[in-house]
Amino acid sequence: MLYDSDERRCRIAAQRAGPLLVEGPVEVTLEDGTIVASDRFRVALCTCRRSRTYPWCDTSHRTSERSGHPHDGIQSDS
């Protein structure tokens, strides 16, 4: 689908060590087919899978270091 105006384009800001910031409102389809939505003007989508509110980022990436597989959400106690 092509749009004639930049106004209708979805804007996403990618950060190296953080979430994807998406201008909303947004609708996200999860792996299992579940659809979640937000009417906020900007949302943060989790990319590390540590968020307890996945797919929405809760800033869990700030206090944890990755260990194991990047999508398993398991942290090392050592």
N, C-alpha and C positions, 0 to 999 in steps of 0.2 A: 504494500500500500504506500503510495506516495502522498506527501503533504505539500501544499503550496506555501505554507507559512512556518517560519521557525518557531512561532508561538505554540504550535501543536506538537513539537518534538519533545520526546522524553529526555530529560537531562539526568545523567548519572555521573557522580564523581567517585573515582576509584582511588583508594588510599593503600599504600604499601602494607601497613600494619594496622588495618582497621576495616570498618564496614564499607559497603557500597552506599553512598548517599544518593537517594533517588527522589527527584521532585515528584510530589504526589498530586492527587490521590493515586494509589497504586492497588493492583490486584496481583497476588503472587500464587502461582500454582505449585504446590509441593510435590515431591516425588510420588506420593501415594495418591495424587489426584485431588487432594483437599485444596480448596481455594480459600485464602485469607485476604482480607482487604484492610486498607487504612485510608481515611479521608484527610489525614494530616498533609500540610503543604510540603513537607520533606520527611522522609523516613530513612532509617539506617538499617540496611539488610546485613545480617550476620554472614561473614564469609569463613569464620573459623569453626563454626558448629559448637562453640562452648556456651552460647547463650541459652539461658533457661526459658527465654521467650522466643525461641527460634520460630520463624525466620527473622524476627526483629532483633536487632542488636541491643544487648543490655550492658555493654562495655566489659564483659568478662575477659576479653582478649587483653585488656590492660594489665591484669594482675597474674596471668598464667603464662607459662611457657609451654610450647608445643612439645609433646612427647608421643612416641608411637605413631600410628597412622594419622594423618592430618584431619581425617573425618571421624575419628572414633570418640573424641571428646574426653578421653581418659588422661588423667594427669599422673605423673610419677610422684611417689612419696619420697624418693631419694634425693 
